[in-house]
Amino acid sequence: MEPVRVFLLKGIERMIDHVKSLEELKCAYWKKARNKKFQVGDICFLYLSGKGHNQVRYCLEVVDTSCRRNDAGCWKRPFQPDSDCYKLVALYPMYGGSELSLDKLESLGINRYTQFSCLNDDQSRELFSYFEK
């Protein structure tokens, strides 16, 4: 069995309402890309940009690596169907604090401009500590 890996994703709220997706559908869908090779069980911290968030808001688990996108009602731009994407579910309620900003991520050694990053053990532990309270 492969070890669980931990990633940071950035969700752009002007394109998709990720909060609505996670509240109404109980999941989020993520487009596959060359640099994203998720496995079931991997963990993704979701940083939301826009709508007053600008924080890491969710800790998600990958539960499916090849599913049909079912979030058309959450798109703010024209919906782009996808029959082969990742499905993620929240492990904890949405983080409502203000301590997981870009400045905090940068203090952990995570580039504030990155859209996707594989986290090391120290970075993962620090982010988990905000959700496990």
LINDAVEN-V279100 format. One record per residue. N is the residue number from 1. RES is the residue in one small letter. SS is DSSP state (h for helix, s for strand, l for the rest). PHI is phi in whole degrees, 0 to 359 (* if undefined). D_FIRST is the distance of its C-alpha to the first C-alpha in whole Angstrom. Layout:
# LINDAVEN-V279100
n=N res=RES ss=SS phi=PHI d_first=D_FIRST
n=N res=RES ss=SS phi=PHI d_first=D_FIRST
This chain:
# LINDAVEN-V279100
n=1 res=m ss=l phi=* d_first=0
n=2 res=e ss=l phi=287 d_first=4
n=3 res=p ss=l phi=292 d_first=7
n=4 res=v ss=l phi=289 d_first=9
n=5 res=r ss=l phi=252 d_first=12
n=6 res=v ss=s phi=235 d_first=16
n=7 res=f ss=s phi=230 d_first=18
n=8 res=l ss=s phi=246 d_first=22
n=9 res=l ss=s phi=242 d_first=24
n=10 res=k ss=s phi=246 d_first=27
n=11 res=g ss=s phi=256 d_first=29
n=12 res=i ss=s phi=265 d_first=33
n=13 res=e ss=l phi=291 d_first=34
n=14 res=r ss=l phi=283 d_first=37
n=15 res=m ss=l phi=258 d_first=35
n=16 res=i ss=s phi=224 d_first=33
n=17 res=d ss=l phi=274 d_first=34
n=18 res=h ss=h phi=294 d_first=30
n=19 res=v ss=h phi=297 d_first=32
n=20 res=k ss=h phi=299 d_first=33
n=21 res=s ss=h phi=301 d_first=30
n=22 res=l ss=h phi=289 d_first=28
n=23 res=e ss=h phi=284 d_first=31
n=24 res=e ss=h phi=274 d_first=32
n=25 res=l ss=h phi=264 d_first=29
n=26 res=k ss=l phi=65 d_first=27
n=27 res=c ss=l phi=199 d_first=24
n=28 res=a ss=s phi=232 d_first=25
n=29 res=y ss=s phi=249 d_first=24
n=30 res=w ss=s phi=226 d_first=23
n=31 res=k ss=l phi=294 d_first=24
n=32 res=k ss=l phi=286 d_first=22
n=33 res=a ss=s phi=211 d_first=23
n=34 res=r ss=l phi=304 d_first=22
n=35 res=n ss=l phi=271 d_first=21
n=36 res=k ss=s phi=246 d_first=19
n=37 res=k ss=l phi=239 d_first=16
n=38 res=f ss=l phi=286 d_first=14
n=39 res=q ss=l phi=238 d_first=11
n=40 res=v ss=l phi=304 d_first=11
n=41 res=g ss=l phi=100 d_first=11
n=42 res=d ss=l phi=297 d_first=12
n=43 res=i ss=s phi=249 d_first=15
n=44 res=c ss=s phi=230 d_first=19
n=45 res=f ss=s phi=272 d_first=22
n=46 res=l ss=s phi=253 d_first=25
n=47 res=y ss=s phi=270 d_first=28
n=48 res=l ss=s phi=257 d_first=31
n=49 res=s ss=s phi=253 d_first=34
n=50 res=g ss=l phi=109 d_first=37
n=51 res=k ss=l phi=52 d_first=39
n=52 res=g ss=l phi=79 d_first=39
n=53 res=h ss=l phi=280 d_first=36
n=54 res=n ss=l phi=48 d_first=35
n=55 res=q ss=s phi=210 d_first=32
n=56 res=v ss=s phi=289 d_first=28
n=57 res=r ss=s phi=243 d_first=29
n=58 res=y ss=s phi=227 d_first=25
n=59 res=c ss=s phi=244 d_first=22
n=60 res=l ss=s phi=242 d_first=20
n=61 res=e ss=s phi=242 d_first=16
n=62 res=v ss=s phi=285 d_first=15
n=63 res=v ss=s phi=246 d_first=15
n=64 res=d ss=s phi=208 d_first=16
n=65 res=t ss=s phi=252 d_first=16
n=66 res=s ss=s phi=202 d_first=19
n=67 res=c ss=s phi=224 d_first=22
n=68 res=r ss=l phi=276 d_first=25
n=69 res=r ss=l phi=293 d_first=27
n=70 res=n ss=l phi=227 d_first=29
n=71 res=d ss=l phi=237 d_first=31
n=72 res=a ss=h phi=306 d_first=34
n=73 res=g ss=h phi=289 d_first=36
n=74 res=c ss=h phi=257 d_first=34
n=75 res=w ss=s phi=277 d_first=35
n=76 res=k ss=l phi=260 d_first=38
n=77 res=r ss=l phi=255 d_first=39
n=78 res=p ss=l phi=305 d_first=39
n=79 res=f ss=l phi=299 d_first=36
n=80 res=q ss=l phi=244 d_first=33
n=81 res=p ss=l phi=301 d_first=32
n=82 res=d ss=l phi=212 d_first=28
n=83 res=s ss=l phi=263 d_first=26
n=84 res=d ss=l phi=214 d_first=23
n=85 res=c ss=s phi=226 d_first=22
n=86 res=y ss=s phi=269 d_first=19
n=87 res=k ss=s phi=240 d_first=20
n=88 res=l ss=s phi=234 d_first=20
n=89 res=v ss=s phi=237 d_first=21
n=90 res=a ss=s phi=286 d_first=22
n=91 res=l ss=l phi=272 d_first=21
n=92 res=y ss=l phi=220 d_first=24
n=93 res=p ss=l phi=298 d_first=28
n=94 res=m ss=l phi=301 d_first=29
n=95 res=y ss=l phi=291 d_first=30
n=96 res=g ss=l phi=254 d_first=34
n=97 res=g ss=l phi=280 d_first=35
n=98 res=s ss=l phi=232 d_first=36
n=99 res=e ss=l phi=260 d_first=34
n=100 res=l ss=l phi=247 d_first=31
n=101 res=s ss=l phi=279 d_first=33
n=102 res=l ss=h phi=299 d_first=33
n=103 res=d ss=h phi=298 d_first=35
n=104 res=k ss=h phi=296 d_first=32
n=105 res=l ss=h phi=300 d_first=30
n=106 res=e ss=h phi=296 d_first=32
n=107 res=s ss=h phi=294 d_first=32
n=108 res=l ss=l phi=269 d_first=29
n=109 res=g ss=l phi=90 d_first=29
n=110 res=i ss=l phi=258 d_first=28
n=111 res=n ss=l phi=301 d_first=30
n=112 res=r ss=l phi=293 d_first=32
n=113 res=y ss=l phi=262 d_first=32
n=114 res=t ss=l phi=290 d_first=29
n=115 res=q ss=l phi=263 d_first=28
n=116 res=f ss=s phi=204 d_first=24
n=117 res=s ss=s phi=209 d_first=22
n=118 res=c ss=s phi=272 d_first=19
n=119 res=l ss=l phi=267 d_first=20
n=120 res=n ss=l phi=274 d_first=19
n=121 res=d ss=h phi=299 d_first=19
n=122 res=d ss=h phi=295 d_first=22
n=123 res=q ss=h phi=297 d_first=23
n=124 res=s ss=h phi=298 d_first=20
n=125 res=r ss=h phi=303 d_first=21
n=126 res=e ss=h phi=298 d_first=25
n=127 res=l ss=h phi=293 d_first=24
n=128 res=f ss=h phi=302 d_first=22
n=129 res=s ss=h phi=299 d_first=25
n=130 res=y ss=h phi=280 d_first=28
n=131 res=f ss=h phi=260 d_first=26
n=132 res=e ss=l phi=272 d_first=25
n=133 res=k ss=l phi=284 d_first=29
